[in-house]
Amino acid sequence: MAFDVARIRGLFPALGDGWIHLDASAGMQVPEQVATAVSTAMRAPVSG
């Protein structure tokens, strides 16, 4: 099974600069999909 490193790195905006970031297990390198979901939730009304 081939592992497409470029595709996986492309999912993480923090890795787009070509550097390797050594981050703790609970670090801030999140996939674009997660960052978008959090941003959308924070822009939505708090109470419904």
C-alpha positions in Angstrom: 0.0 0.0 0.0 1.5 3.3 -1.1 1.4 6.2 1.3 0.8 9.6 -0.5 2.7 11.9 1.8 2.0 15.0 -0.4 -1.7 14.4 -0.2 -1.7 14.0 3.6 0.5 17.1 4.1 -1.9 19.0 1.9 -4.7 18.4 4.4 -2.8 20.3 7.1 -2.5 24.1 6.4 0.4 24.4 8.9 2.5 22.0 6.8 2.1 24.0 3.6 5.3 25.9 4.0 7.5 22.8 3.4 8.9 22.7 6.9 8.6 19.8 9.3 7.0 20.9 12.6 7.7 18.8 15.6 4.6 19.3 17.7 3.3 17.7 20.9 0.5 15.1 20.5 -2.1 17.7 21.4 -0.6 20.4 19.1 -2.3 22.9 16.8 -1.6 21.1 13.5 -5.2 20.3 12.5 -6.6 19.3 9.1 -8.2 22.0 7.1 -11.6 20.3 7.4 -11.4 20.5 11.2 -10.3 24.2 11.2 -13.2 25.1 8.9 -15.7 23.2 11.1 -14.4 25.0 14.3 -14.5 28.4 12.5 -18.0 27.8 11.3 -19.2 26.8 14.8 -17.6 29.8 16.3 -19.4 32.2 13.9 -22.8 30.6 14.5 -25.2 31.9 17.2 -24.5 30.4 20.6 -28.1 29.9 21.7 -30.8 28.5 19.5 
